[in-house]
Amino acid sequence: MIQLSLIGIGTGNPDHVTLAAINALNHADLILLPRKGDAKSDLIDLRRLLCRKLLSEKSSAEIVEFDLPTRREDHQYLEAVADWHTRIAEIWGELIQQHLPDGGRVGLMIWGDPSLYDSSLRIASRLSDKGKAVQVKVVPGITSLQVLTAEHCIPLNTIAEPVHITTGRRLRENGWPTQTSAMAVMLDSGGAFQTLPQDNIYIWWGAYLGMDKQCLINGPLKAVGQEIMTRRDRLKAEHGWIMDTYLMKIVAD
């Protein structure tokens, strides 16, 4: 039997990793670390740092790195994602079979929380679909939305109002949802908020949340939208990658 722990590690800041996550890492027999290419080498470096900081001397975990396949661009989006998940699951399965042929405990460090716009649970389900005896455990983590609101010192929701959480892709396709005064946007390739009317919207934006290079901007969308795009482009050029998210609310005139 394989016990696969999907361990939420927040934004990579060791101070944001829970005691439950530390415990799960220290009880793992195998820890898999994905590499996403040179442009995102900071991400594997942060995972390595967490291993150095959080694994005790008693830990016997074997740490194995692997190259994450890229998503194909010659497919429709959902088809490409499904194919991508299948290929990742195959890599996980091969590494688990190679390093734990008789079973054991596997740990995977997941940015943020495994339940919020993350694919690890869907990928893990493919292991069971292939006949492998896998027991999945989720260790919740601090999300980028929690860090965003904490750093800006704001509540996520307006009193008695819902919050709509979506992606940049969906925002471009669907616009602002009806009967919603607050919207959080994740996985935006850049500037989906520019498709919205600029009046009566306030935005709180953050990039590299929880990291040393964290950057925050907030203000009326009409006033700071272009500043966010300029700063975002500069940061991405400087670091080779960017992870950002933002919260927007409709405000009274």
Protein Blocks (a to p, Z undefined) as FASTA:
>chain_A
ZZdddddehjopaklpcfklmmmmmmpfbdcdddebjklmmmmmmmmmmmmmmmcfklcc
dcdddddddddfkbcfklmmmmmmmmmmmmmmmmmmmmmmngpadddddehifkgopakl
mmmmmmmmnopacdddddddddfklmmmmmnopafbdghiacddddfklmmmnopaehia
bdcdehiabhklmmpcfehpacdddehehiaklccdeddfklmmmmmmmmmmmmmmmnop
acdddddddddZZ
